[in-house]
Every structure is written in structure tokens, then in C-alpha cells.
Amino acid sequence: MFLATAVFFGGTFVAAKAGIEYMPPLLFVALRFDIAAVLLLGYVLLTHSREEWVPRTRADVAGIAAAGLFSIGLANAMLFLGQQYVSSAVASIVFSLNPILTPVFAAVLLSDERLSAPEAVGMVVALLGVAIVIDLDPANLLTSAGPVHAILLLGAIGAALGGVLIRRADASMPSTARTAWGLPVGALLCHVLALSQGEHLAAIEWTSEGLVALGYVAVFSGALAYIAYFGLLDEIGAIRTNLAFYLVPVVAALGGWVFLGEAITPVTIVGFLVVFAGFAILNHGWIGRELAGLRSSFGTDAHSSEGACVVGENNWNEQD
């Protein structure tokens, strides 16, 4: 689910850049979520009982609103607007600020999610790796196209805040059902924004390239990506889920190589390694427990008596 979130969302930047050549950006987003909402609502109706997909509590409604208005609607509206003026690489690095913004909101709105000092260091290292991957010049990020970067930053803020609010709502309905309801909410918000900017269907050029881009952002980075993303929010929390946005620029770089013929340089490879080093620092406790579990399993196979297995397990726990 984590990899699906990173891969599908990473492809959004490539498909969005291609699609806005033929469609107004806000209308492009709205159509994206129209299609995704139909697909996902149909799936939920076929696979979930009525008790599961009907919102029943205030928490359910709050979770749907947070998903639709912030994580889906606002975040993507600002992303597609910003990508009219900057490259997919710059847009992706701004959105990779999501994992840094999330703990800020979590510290205020949640009581069970905090970052330790080593985890904070890991986040900084991972962000540095992302900057290396896309060959980002910090001076350019701060001085060029400032208003555009502010639009993208607003989108990243919306995504981070939405994830934390979903976690805070603690709804009882399944995440897939919540996503299915959130998509039409996000679509409605984008339609309203499109109308406010004077965007109309007559401005769309119905080309094969535009339809492929729309199909990708609707199905893969729409319905499927949000199933994975919101499912992760329920399983591992907002802070760790949004670490997927550190991998999004990596996916965007690979997408540019495969579909646009952009070369992956040695600097890009170094960036990959730095990103993974950041993940290792962030998850050092979990990695240590997993390695200890593997060593304990091998130790269990090597001993025939139950008592020896218990002693081995205790020793690994003490070492961890």
C-alpha cells in the first residue's frame, strides 16, 4: 500500500503536466474526480454492506469532509494550477514538504503522534535526498516564481492537514467507503473553483494524449491511489503515511526517464541512496525489531528445546 501510494501519486505529476496542455487545470482535476468517484462508489456498493458504506456518525462525516475538502480537493486543485508554470520536478519537491508539515499539525491536533529527535533527523536527510534527485537549486525555489510556489505550498498544506484531520476524526466506516464519499466532495469543490475562474468544457481539446492523462489521474492516481493512501492513514497514522511523499519525486524522475526520455544521472542515483538512508533513520526502531525477529526465528530453528527458544528470544529483546 505504501509503494502503491508513492508510485500512483508520483505518476500524477507526469500525467498532470501532459494533461493541462489540452484541458484547463481546475476542470481537469474536477473531471478526474468525477470519473474516480463513479468507479469507486460503484466498487463500494458492490463489495460493502449498507452498514459499512452509509455514514452514521459525526466522526464519519468529519472524516469524509477532511478527505474531500483538503486531501483530495484543495491539494489537487493547487497542484494542477501550479503545474501550469513550473516543471513536474519543482512541483513534486514542494509537495514532498508534506511529511514535514504533517508533524506540525499532528503536534497540535493529535495526542498519539510525535516525532523523536532521530526521526526528525531522518526526515531532513530524506528531504535532502529528494532535492538531490531532482537537482533542486534552493535559491531558485525561494526567488523564482514565488506566487506559484505559494500555490503549490498551499496544496501541500491541504494534503497534510487533511491527513491529520482524518486521523483525528477516528471514523468507524472503512477507509475505502470514506474515500468513495470524499471523491465527489473534492470533485464538487474543484468544479466550483473551475467555474469561478471561467473554465468551461468548450476549452478542452479531446486528444488521445489528453484522454490517456485523464484516464491515469482518474483511475490510478485517483481511485486506486486514494484507496491505498487513506487505508495507510488508518493503519500507521498520518506522519508515517505521508512519508510516501518523499518517494513521489523519485517516481517522477523515473517516469520522466521512461516516458519523456530524461536521463538518470549519477547525481540522481546518489539522491536515491540518501532518500533510503533517511528512511532507515526514520524507521530504525522498526528495522531493528524486524531484524531481531528474523535472527530469533533462525535461532528457534537451531534449537530443539522450548526453553532454549525462550532464552534466545529474551536475549534478542534485551539487545534491541
N, C-alpha and C positions, 0 to 999 in steps of 0.2 A: 504493500500500500504506500509505503514511503517513496519507493522508487517510481511507482506509477504517478504519484503526485508531482514529483520533480520532473519526470520526463514529459508528461502531458502539459503541465504548466510551462515548461521550458519551450515546448513547441509553439506555444501561444505567441511568443514574441516574433518568431519567423512568419507564422501564418497571418498575424495581425499586420505586420509590415507589408506583406503581399496583398492582403485584402483591402486595405484602405486606399490602394491605388484605384479601386473600382467602386468603393462604397463610402459614403460619409461615415466617419468613425463612430459616432454615437448610435446611428441607425444600424451599423454593422454589429455593434455589441447587442443592441436590442433584438435583432433578428437571430443572433447567436443563441440568446437565452430563450427566445420563443421556441426554437426547434428543440433545444435541450430540455425545456420544461415539458413539452409534449411527450418526448421519448421517456423521460424519467418518471413522469406521472403515470404513463401507461404501464411502465415496468412495476411501479409500486402497487398499482391497482391489481395487477396480475399475481404478484408474489407476496403481498402482505394482507393480513386480515383487516377488516374495517376498524377494529380496536387499535391496530398499530398505526394506521396512516391518518386517522382523524385527530386533529389537535384537541386535547381535552383539558389542559391546564394552562394557567398563565405562563408557566415556565415553557411549555411547548410553543406558545405564541411568541414569547420573548426570544426563544432560540431561532424561530423562523424569521422574525424581523431582523435579528442581528445578522443572520446569514444572508438574507435577501438584500437588505439595505446597504450593509457595509462590506462584507467579504465578497459578495457577488456583484452588486450593482455599482456602488461608488468606486471600488477598487478597479474594476474593469473599465468603467467609463473614463476614469482619469488615465488609465494605461493607454487606451486606444487614442484618446485625444493627444497625449504626449508623443506617441509614436509617429504622429504626422511630421514632427520636426527633428527628431533625434533617431539615432540608429537603435536597432534591437539590443545591441550590447549595452549602450548607456541606459536604456530603459530597464534592462534586467538588473544592472548593478544598483540602481536606485531602489528597485523592488526587493533586492536582497538585503536592504536595511530592515525588512520586516522582522527577522529574528532578533534584531537589536531593539526595535520598537516594542515588540511583544512583552518582554520582561518589564518594561516601564509601565505599561497598562496593567500587567498581571500583579505587579507590586502594589498597585492601588486598589484593584478590583477583586483580586483573588487572595485567599489566605493560605493556600497549599502549594503555591508555585513560587519558588525563589531560586536565584542563581547563586552558586557558591563562587568564590574567587577563582578557582581553577576553571570552572565552566565559563566565567566571563572572559578569561584569557583565551580559552578555546574559541569563543565566538569571534574575538578580534582576529585571531590567527586565520580562521576560516574566511572572514571577510577580506583579509589581505590576499588570500589565495584567489578569491573571486576577482579582485581588482587586477591581479596578475594575469589571470586567464583572459580577460577582455582587454588587456593593455590599457587600463584606465589611467588618465592623467588627472590627478586630484585638482590641479589648478584649473583645468578646463571645466571640470564638474562644478566648480564654485563660481567661475567667472563667465562662462558662455551659456546662453540660452537659459538664464536664471528663472524666468517665469515658467518655462517648460519643465524644468527640473522640479519647481514647486508643485506643478500639477501632478507629476509622477510621484512626488513625495506624499501628496495628499492621498493618492491611490494606495501607497504602501501603508500609510496610517490607517486608512479604512480597512485594509485586509487584516492588519494586526489587531486593531480594536475589535473588529467583528469576531475574530477567533477567540479573543478573551471573553467577550460578552456571551458567546455561545457556551463557553465553559462555565461561566458564572450562572447562566440560566439553569443549567443542570436539568434539561428537559428529559422526560421519560420516553418520548417517542423515538423510534430508531433513527439513526443519522441519515439513512437513505430517504426516509419519508420526510424528514425535516428539510433535506436538500431539495426534494421534489417540490415542496411548498415554497422554498426560498427562491428557486429559479424564476417563477412568474413574478414574484415581488421585485427581483432585480431587473427583469425584463421591463416591467411597468415603469420603474424608475428611469431606465435608460430611454424608453420611448418618450417620457415626459421631457427629459433633458434634450433629446433629439428635436422635439417639436419647438422647444424654447430657443434652439439655435437655428431654426429654419431648415432643418434637414428633411427631405422628402424622398419617397420611393422613386420618383422620376429621375433622381440624380444617380441612381445605381446603374452601372454598366454590367450587364449579365454576361460575363465572360466565363470561360471554363476555369481560368486561374482563380477568379473571384469565388466561384462556386466551390472549388476544392478548398480554398482557405476558409470559407464559411462552414463547410462540412466538417473540417478539422476542429475549428474552435467550438462548434456546436456539440459534436459527438465526443471527441477525445478530450479536449481541454475544457469542455463544458460538462456534460452529464457524467462521464467516467471519471474525470479528474476530481470533481467535487464529491462524488461518492467516496473516493479514496481519502480526500483531504478531510472531510468532516467526520469520516469514520476514525481517522487518526486522532482528531481532536478529542473524541470520546475515550479513546484507548490510552493515549500517552500524554495528553494535555497540550495547551496552546504553545508553550515555549518550545518543546521538542518537536512538535509537528511543524512549526514554522521554520525549523532548521532546513526543511526541504528547499526553501528559497535560496539557500547557499548553493545548491546544486543546479538551480534553474539556469544561471548564466553558463555553467558548464555544458548543459544540454543545448543551450542556444548556440554556443561555439561549435559543437558537433553538428547541429542542424545546419549552420552556415557552411560547414565543410562538406556535408553530404549533398545539400540541395542547392547551394549557391557557389560551390567550388572554392570556398575560402580555405586557405592552408592552415593547418595546426602547427605552430612553430614550437621550437624548444621551450620558449618562454611559457607557452600555453601548458606544456607538459609539467613544467615546474609549478605553475599555478594549480594544476590538478593535485600534485603532491602536497602542496601547502594546505589546500582545502581539506584533504583527507587527514592531514596532521591535526587540523583544527577539530575535525570530528572525533579523532582519537582522544584529544584532550577533553573535549566536552563530555565524552562518554567513557572516561577512563574507569569509573567505578563499575559500570555495567560490563565493560570489556573484561575487567579483572574477574568479576564474578563468573562470566561465561567461560573464561579460560580455566578458572579454578574448577568449575563444574566438569569440564572436559577431562582435566587431569584426575579428578576424583572418579570419573567414570572408568578411565583406564586403570586406575588403582583398584577399583572394585573388581574388574575382570582378573586382575593379577592375584587377588586374594581369594581363598576358598572359604574362609570362615566369616561369619556375620560380624563378629567382634572386630576383626581386622578392618572391615569396611567402615565401621563406625569410627574407629580411631583415625583412619585415613581422611574421612570427611571432616572430622573435627580439626585435624591439622591444617587442612586447606582453608577452613573458615578462619582459623587464627592468623594464617598468613595473609588472607585477604583483608 
